[in-house]
Amino acid sequence: KQWYQRRVRVMWNKNKKILITTLMIGGSFVVSWSPHIVFTIWRAFDASLSSSSLNRLPQYCHMISLCVNPIIYTIVNRNFKKFMKEHARKVSEATTSFSTSTSTSAHKADNMN
């Protein structure tokens, strides 16, 4: 019974992750492409909008969607999170050891003068 509960928990976590990723991708799609759809429909009824400088806004919005998807997949990826935590720890340790060695060498230089 215990192994079954553990398996159900693991499956739920995987399904939750898939659901969150799907909602994030779907939400970014709707947000990115809505201005394009609205402007296209609006232009069909109002020809004066074709020469407007607002025409670029929908183009930029749907171009941004191309950049957002890889970012979302990267954020959701557990391996990427693990890599970033390890890298941040290494950078923090290197910075700490650098500042310690710099202050120690500066202290030695002051004592020599």
N, C-alpha and C positions, 0 to 999 in steps of 0.2 A: 504494500500500500504506500509506503514511504517513497519508493522509487517512482511510483506513478504520480504522486503529488509533485515530486521534483521535476519530472518530465513535463507535466502540465505547466508548471511555473516557467520552465525554459521555453516551451512553445509559446506561452503567453508573451514573454519578453520579446521573442523574435517577431511575433505578429504585431506587437505594439510598436516595435521599431519600424517595421514595414509600413504600418498605418501612418505613423508620424512622418516618415519620409515621403509617402505618397501625398499626404495632405500639404506638406511644405512645397513639393514640386507643383502640385495642382494649384495651390494658392498663388505661387509666384507666376505661374502661367496666366491665371486670370488677371492678376494685377498688371502684368506686363503687356498683355494683348488687349485688354479692355479699351484703353485709349485709341488704339488703332481701329478697332471695330466701331467704336462710337464716332470717330472722325470720318470713317469711310461711309457710314450711314448718313451722317450729317451732310457730308459733301454731296451725296446723291440728291439731297433736297435743296441745298444752298450752294450754288455754283461759285459764289463770291468767296467761299472759304478756300477754294483751290489755290488762290494766290496768297493766302494768308501765311504769315511766318509761323503760325502754330502747326503747320504741316510737319515740321521736323520732330515735334514732341512725340507723336505716336511711333515714328521710326526709331527714335532713341529708346523708347520704352521697350519695344520688342527686341531691339538689339541687346539691351541689358539682360533680358531673359536668357540669352545665350551664355552670359557670364555667370548668372545666378545659379544655374543648375549644378555646375561642378563645385561651386562653393558649398551648396547644400549637401551634396553627396560627401564632400570632404568633412564637413562638420559632423555628420551622422556616423561616419566611419570610425569604429572603435580603435582600429589600428593606428589611424592618424592621430587620434586623441592621445593614445599611449606614446607615440613617437614625440608629439609636441611636449608632453609632460616631461619625458626623459631629456629632451633637448633643452627645455627651459631650466631643468635642474642642473644640467651640465654647464650651461651658460652662467647660471647663478653661482655655481661653485667656482668657475673660472674667474668671474668678476670679483668674488670675495677673495680668492687667493691672490689675484692681481693687485687689488687695493691693499691687502695686507703686506705683500712684498714691496709695493711701492712706498708705503708709509715706513716700513722697516729700513729700506735703503735710504730714504730721505733722512730718517733719524740718524743713521750711521754717518751720512755725509755731514750733518750738522755737528756731530761729535768730533769729526776730524778737523773741522775748521776751528 
